[in-house]
Amino acid sequence: MKPSPFPRPLLAALQDRTEPVTVWGAGFIGLSAACALAQAGFPCTVLDIDEHRVGEINAGVVPLPGFEDVIPLADARSGGRLRAATPDDTAAVAARAHLVCVNTDRDGQPVTGPLTAVLSAIGRARTGDETLIALESTISLRWLDELVPAALDTDPATETTLHLAAAPRRDWMLSPQMNLRTLPRVLGTARPESLPVARELYDAISDVVHPAPDWRHAGLTKPVENLYRYVDLVLTNQLAQAYPGLDVPEVLRLAGTKWNVPTFHPSIGIGGYCIPLSPHFATDGTARDIPLPLVDSAMAWDTDHPARVAESILAITDGPIGILGLSYAANARIVEGSPTRRLTEHLLARGADVRLHDPYFTPEEITTLTGARPLKWPDDLGGLATLIAATPHDLYADLPDRLTALDDPPTVVDNLGGYGTALRDTAVRYAEWGTPAARPSAAPRS
């Protein structure tokens, strides 16, 4: 190994915040982490393979539409504390402190390639001095046991100069009252001796850090907490199918008045990066490959959910179908895990005329990603037979006013019921998803 250029102990350099930190991945998770570290005083480099994204960050532009107000890039870059680079930046790759925030999913399935590439690069660049590697990407226990040691070409349990940590990242995209500092952080390390080193870094950016017994316990935390939500959401959609003659959202609202019962809403699909993938990560690494039958059943049912939704939509329409919202989250550009994308696929396969609009995607991107024709907002509303309000972007806040002004407005299928107050008791035919209006053929059971 090459002689070490780092004479100071890593813990001491983290304590006075002079230690450079490299963050791998400049998506929402990585860039927000890099900004938080820079704001805490650490010199920070965020690496990404997308040269355009790197250039925008260095120009002071948040390269993630919809997140400009939640990622404090300008403050983080003040004083030269934050810069972006590509992975051929040898100094950043050879740093002693690393946060790994690369995507570990693609097209609804876990992928190991990006994580393996990053860990291999870090392993090759190590000088023999102490190195902290914190995994914020979603991971499975099998990956911790097999992939990480193989990529680093070392044994995490015996390598005394290597501090490996699992610090699974929770995001707050749908909870605007939260931020990176207020989110409780779970942190575990491969060796007990590494916990003070890793904790020094995370105490600087998190108000609450929950130490786990080790990195396996910490690594499983995120798949499990998302798995809770996944199973609950699948059950919610199953209830809407099982009781088509009842207002299931109202039943769920009433059930939610019990102090320990959360309130969910039926939907056209479960979206996002984390929740739909949680069953895959949670079941990869169970002892002796013991199955989780409840999870397996939920996954099988959920796989067919978009087809059932498409059939229900087609049962209440006869003509062009418009969809508002491709991104799974409001006021953001996130196509990964988009329920709209899966629903559109099934509608088109059944011969439907589908037109789609999302302010965060160009008309060309809409067609490339979904196969649907672009919907011109708001001009094309009057030519639709049915309108699916999938994602409540702020741009659509005046949708009720626009619809009620039409001579012959389309039937509205409201994914989450957000337009009900404004549209009920108007001339607009309104169907909140999960209510009998969305299934007109369903008759209440006596």
C-alpha positions in Angstrom: 0.0 0.0 0.0 1.1 3.6 -0.6 2.3 5.6 2.4 -0.5 7.4 4.2 -0.8 11.2 3.7 -3.2 11.3 6.7 -1.1 11.5 10.0 -4.0 12.4 12.3 -6.4 9.8 13.7 -9.7 9.8 11.7 -11.8 10.4 14.9 -9.9 13.5 15.8 -10.2 14.9 12.3 -13.9 14.3 12.3 -14.3 15.9 15.7 -12.8 19.2 14.5 -14.6 18.8 11.1 -11.4 19.2 9.1 -11.7 15.7 7.5 -12.9 15.8 3.9 -15.9 13.6 3.2 -16.9 12.1 -0.1 -20.5 11.4 -0.9 -21.3 9.0 -3.7 -24.4 9.8 -5.7 -25.9 13.3 -6.3 -29.6 12.4 -6.2 -31.9 13.6 -3.5 -30.4 11.4 -0.8 -26.8 12.1 -1.7 -27.0 15.8 -2.5 -29.0 16.6 0.6 -26.5 14.7 2.7 -23.6 16.5 1.1 -25.2 19.8 1.8 -25.8 18.9 5.4 -22.2 17.9 5.9 -20.9 21.1 4.3 -23.2 23.2 6.5 -21.8 21.4 9.5 -18.3 22.5 8.4 -16.9 19.4 6.6 -15.1 19.9 3.3 -17.3 17.7 1.1 -17.2 16.4 -2.5 -20.3 14.8 -4.0 -19.5 12.3 -6.9 -21.9 11.4 -9.7 -21.5 9.8 -13.1 -23.8 12.4 -14.7 -21.5 15.1 -15.9 -24.4 17.5 -16.5 -25.6 17.1 -12.9 -22.1 17.7 -11.7 -21.9 20.9 -13.7 -25.2 22.2 -12.5 -24.2 21.7 -8.8 -20.9 23.5 -9.3 -22.9 26.3 -11.0 -25.1 26.6 -7.9 -28.1 24.9 -9.5 -30.1 22.1 -7.7 -30.3 19.6 -10.6 -33.5 17.9 -9.1 -36.7 19.7 -10.2 -39.1 20.2 -7.3 -36.4 20.0 -4.7 -34.9 23.5 -5.1 -36.4 24.7 -1.8 -35.5 21.7 0.3 -31.8 21.3 -0.7 -29.8 24.3 0.7 -27.2 24.2 -2.1 -26.3 27.9 -2.0 -25.4 27.8 1.7 -23.5 24.6 1.4 -21.4 26.0 -1.3 -20.5 29.2 0.5 -16.9 29.3 1.6 -16.0 26.5 -0.9 -17.1 23.7 1.4 -19.0 21.8 -1.2 -18.1 20.8 -4.8 -19.2 18.1 -7.2 -17.1 15.9 -9.4 -17.2 12.7 -11.4 -15.8 9.4 -10.0 -12.4 10.0 -11.8 -11.6 12.5 -9.2 -8.8 10.6 -7.5 -8.5 12.8 -4.4 -12.2 12.3 -3.6 -12.1 8.6 -4.2 -9.1 8.2 -1.9 -10.7 10.1 0.9 -10.9 8.5 4.4 -14.6 9.2 5.0 -17.3 8.1 2.5 -21.1 8.2 2.4 -22.5 5.8 -0.2 -25.9 7.1 -1.5 -26.2 5.4 -4.9 -29.4 3.9 -6.2 -29.8 0.2 -5.5 -32.9 -0.3 -7.6 -33.8 -0.2 -11.2 -37.2 -0.8 -12.9 -38.7 -2.0 -9.7 -35.9 -4.5 -8.8 -32.9 -4.4 -6.6 -29.6 -3.9 -8.4 -26.1 -4.4 -7.0 -24.0 -2.9 -9.8 -23.7 0.7 -8.7 -22.9 -0.2 -5.1 -20.3 -2.8 -6.1 -18.6 -0.3 -8.4 -18.4 2.3 -5.7 -17.1 -0.1 -3.0 -14.5 -1.5 -5.4 -13.3 1.9 -6.3 -12.9 2.8 -2.6 -11.2 -0.4 -1.9 -8.6 0.1 -4.7 -7.8 3.6 -3.5 -7.3 2.8 0.2 -3.9 3.7 1.5 -3.8 1.5 4.6 -4.9 4.3 6.8 -8.3 4.4 8.6 -11.3 4.5 6.3 -15.0 5.1 7.2 -17.6 3.9 4.8 -21.2 4.6 5.7 -23.9 2.9 3.6 -27.0 5.0 3.3 -28.3 3.2 0.2 -31.0 0.6 0.8 -29.4 -2.8 1.3 -30.2 -6.4 2.2 -28.5 -8.5 4.8 -27.2 -10.8 2.1 -25.4 -7.8 0.6 -23.8 -6.9 3.9 -22.7 -10.5 4.4 -21.5 -11.2 0.9 -21.4 -8.3 -1.5 -19.6 -5.7 0.7 -16.7 -7.9 1.7 -16.2 -9.2 -1.9 -16.2 -5.7 -3.3 -13.8 -4.3 -0.7 -11.7 -7.5 -0.8 -11.5 -7.6 3.0 -13.2 -9.1 6.0 -15.1 -6.3 7.8 -15.0 -8.2 11.1 -11.2 -8.3 11.3 -10.0 -5.3 9.3 -9.2 -2.9 12.1 -8.5 0.2 9.9 -11.8 -0.1 8.2 -14.9 1.4 9.8 -18.0 0.0 8.0 -21.4 1.4 9.0 -25.0 1.0 7.9 -26.9 4.3 8.3 -30.1 3.6 6.2 -31.4 6.9 4.9 -35.0 7.9 5.6 -36.4 10.6 3.3 -39.0 13.3 4.0 -40.2 14.0 0.5 -43.9 13.6 1.5 -43.5 15.1 5.0 -42.6 18.8 4.6 -42.4 19.4 8.3 -39.4 17.1 8.5 -35.8 17.6 7.4 -32.5 15.8 7.5 -31.5 17.1 10.9 -34.8 16.3 12.6 -35.2 12.8 11.1 -34.1 10.1 13.7 -31.1 8.2 12.3 -30.4 4.5 12.9 -26.6 3.7 12.9 -24.8 0.4 13.3 -21.2 -0.7 12.5 -19.5 -3.9 11.5 -17.2 -3.7 14.6 -18.1 -2.1 17.9 -14.9 -0.1 17.8 -16.1 1.7 14.7 -19.3 3.2 16.3 -17.6 6.2 17.9 -16.0 7.1 14.5 -19.3 6.8 12.6 -21.3 8.5 15.3 -19.0 11.5 15.2 -20.0 12.1 11.6 -23.7 11.6 12.1 -24.0 13.5 15.3 -22.9 16.5 13.3 -25.9 16.4 11.0 -28.6 14.5 13.0 -30.3 15.6 16.2 -31.1 12.1 17.2 -29.0 9.0 16.4 -30.2 5.6 17.5 -27.2 3.2 17.8 -28.0 -0.4 16.7 -26.2 -3.5 18.1 -24.4 -3.8 14.8 -24.6 -3.0 11.1 -26.9 -6.0 10.3 -29.5 -4.7 12.7 -29.2 -1.2 11.3 -29.3 -2.4 7.7 -32.5 -4.4 8.1 -34.3 -1.4 9.8 -35.2 0.4 6.6 -36.6 -2.5 4.7 -38.7 -3.5 7.7 -40.1 -0.1 8.4 -41.0 0.3 4.8 -42.4 -3.2 4.7 -44.9 -2.3 7.5 -46.2 0.4 5.2 -46.2 -1.8 2.1 -48.3 -4.5 3.7 -50.7 -1.9 5.1 -51.1 -0.2 1.7 -51.7 -3.5 0.0 -54.4 -4.4 2.5 -55.9 -0.9 2.0 -56.3 -1.6 -1.7 -57.6 -5.1 -1.1 -60.3 -3.7 1.1 -61.4 -1.3 -1.7 -61.7 -4.3 -4.0 -63.4 -6.5 -1.5 -66.1 -4.0 -0.5 -67.0 -2.2 -3.8 -70.4 -1.1 -2.5 -68.9 0.8 0.5 -67.1 4.1 0.8 -63.8 2.4 1.9 -61.9 5.7 2.4 -64.6 6.7 4.9 -64.3 3.4 6.7 -60.5 3.8 6.9 -61.0 7.4 8.2 -63.3 6.2 10.9 -60.9 3.3 11.8 -58.1 5.9 12.0 -59.9 7.7 14.9 -58.6 4.9 17.1 -55.5 6.3 18.7 -53.1 3.5 17.5 -54.4 3.0 14.0 -52.9 5.0 11.0 -55.2 6.3 8.3 -54.5 5.1 4.8 -56.3 5.7 1.5 -56.9 3.3 -1.4 -54.9 4.3 -4.5 -54.2 3.4 -8.1 -50.9 1.9 -7.0 -48.0 2.0 -4.5 -45.3 4.3 -5.7 -41.8 5.5 -4.9 -38.3 4.2 -4.5 -38.5 2.6 -1.1 -41.9 1.1 -0.2 -42.5 -1.0 -3.3 -38.9 -2.4 -3.1 -39.0 -3.2 0.6 -40.3 -6.8 0.3 -37.3 -7.6 -2.0 -34.7 -6.2 0.5 -36.5 -7.6 3.6 -36.6 -11.1 2.3 -33.1 -11.3 0.9 -31.0 -12.8 3.7 -33.6 -14.5 6.0 -32.2 -17.4 8.0 -32.0 -20.5 5.9 -34.1 -18.6 3.3 -37.1 -18.9 5.5 -40.1 -17.4 3.6 -42.4 -14.6 4.8 -45.7 -15.9 3.5 -47.6 -12.7 4.3 -45.1 -10.7 2.3 -45.1 -13.1 -0.6 -48.9 -13.0 -0.8 -48.9 -9.2 -0.7 -46.3 -9.0 -3.5 -48.3 -11.4 -5.7 -51.5 -9.4 -5.2 -49.9 -6.1 -5.7 -48.3 -7.2 -9.0 -51.8 -7.5 -10.5 -53.2 -4.3 -9.0 -52.5 -2.1 -12.0 -54.5 -4.5 -14.3 -57.4 -4.4 -11.9 -57.4 -0.6 -11.8 -57.3 -0.4 -15.5 -60.3 -2.7 -15.8 -62.2 -0.6 -13.3 -61.4 2.6 -15.2 -62.5 1.2 -18.5 -65.8 0.1 -16.9 -66.8 3.7 -16.2 -65.5 5.4 -19.4 -66.1 5.4 -23.1 -63.7 7.7 -24.8 -60.4 9.4 -24.3 -58.7 9.1 -20.8 -56.6 11.8 -19.4 -54.2 11.4 -16.6 -52.7 14.3 -14.5 -49.4 13.3 -12.9 -46.6 10.9 -13.9 -44.4 11.5 -10.9 -45.3 9.5 -7.8 -44.7 12.5 -5.5 -46.3 15.9 -5.8 -44.2 18.8 -7.0 -41.2 16.7 -7.9 -39.8 14.9 -11.0 -39.7 11.2 -9.9 -40.7 8.6 -12.4 -39.2 5.6 -10.6 -41.9 3.5 -9.1 -44.7 5.6 -10.8 -48.1 4.0 -10.4 -49.3 6.1 -13.3 -46.7 4.5 -15.6 -47.9 1.0 -14.7 -51.5 1.9 -15.1 -50.9 3.6 -18.4 -49.3 0.5 -19.7 -52.3 -1.6 -18.9 -54.8 0.9 -20.3 -52.9 1.1 -23.6 -52.7 -2.7 -23.7 -56.5 -2.8 -23.6 -56.8 -0.3 -26.5 -57.6 2.8 -24.5 -56.8 6.3 -25.8 -54.6 7.7 -23.0 -53.3 11.2 -22.8 -51.0 12.3 -20.0 -49.7 15.5 -18.5 -47.1 16.2 -15.8 -45.4 19.7 -15.5 -42.1 18.1 -14.6 -41.8 16.1 -17.9 -41.7 17.3 -21.5 -44.3 16.0 -24.0 -41.5 13.9 -25.6 -40.6 12.4 -22.3 -44.2 11.6 -21.5 -44.5 9.5 -24.7 -41.1 7.9 -24.4 -41.7 6.8 -20.8 -45.3 5.7 -21.0 -46.4 5.4 -24.6 -49.3 7.8 -24.0 -50.0 10.9 -26.0 -49.2 14.2 -24.3 -52.1 16.0 -22.8 -52.0 19.8 -23.2 -52.9 21.4 -19.9 -55.5 22.8 -19.5 -56.7 23.1 -23.1 -57.4 19.4 -23.6 -59.6 18.9 -20.5 -62.8 19.4 -22.5 -62.1 16.7 -25.0 -61.8 13.9 -22.4 -64.4 11.3 -21.3 -62.5 10.5 -18.1 -59.8 12.3 -16.1 -57.7 10.5 -13.6 -56.2 12.9 -11.0 -53.2 10.8 -10.1 -50.7 13.3 -8.6 -51.7 16.5 -6.8 -49.1 18.9 -8.2 -49.6 22.5 -7.2 -50.2 23.3 -10.9 -53.5 21.5 -10.7 -54.8 23.4 -7.7 -57.4 25.2 -9.8 -58.6 21.9 -11.5 -62.0 22.1 -9.9 -62.6 25.6 -11.2 -61.5 24.6 -14.7 -63.7 21.6 -14.8 -66.8 23.3 -13.5 -66.4 25.9 -16.2 -66.7 23.3 -18.9 -70.0 22.6 -20.7 -69.3 18.9 -20.7 -66.6 18.1 -18.2 -65.1 14.6 -18.0 -65.8 12.1 -15.2 -63.1 12.6 -12.6 -61.4 9.6 -10.9 -59.6 11.1 -7.9 -56.7 8.9 -6.8 -56.4 10.3 -3.2 -59.7 12.2 -2.8 -58.1 15.6 -2.6 -60.6 17.3 -5.0 -63.7 15.9 -3.4 -64.7 18.9 -1.3 -64.6 21.2 -4.3 -66.2 18.8 -6.8 -68.9 17.1 -4.9 -72.3 18.6 -5.4 -71.3 20.1 -8.8 -72.1 19.1 -12.3 -68.8 17.2 -12.6 -69.2 13.5 -12.3 -66.8 12.7 -9.5 -65.5 9.3 -8.3 -63.0 9.1 -5.4 -60.9 6.0 -5.8 -62.2 3.3 -3.3 -65.8 4.5 -3.3 -68.8 3.0 -5.1 -68.7 5.9 -7.6 -65.5 4.4 -9.0 -67.3 1.1 -9.5 -70.8 1.9 -10.7 -71.7 -1.7 -11.4 -71.2 -2.6 -7.8 -74.4 -2.9 -5.8 -74.3 -2.7 -1.9 -74.9 -6.0 -0.3 -78.1 -6.1 1.8 
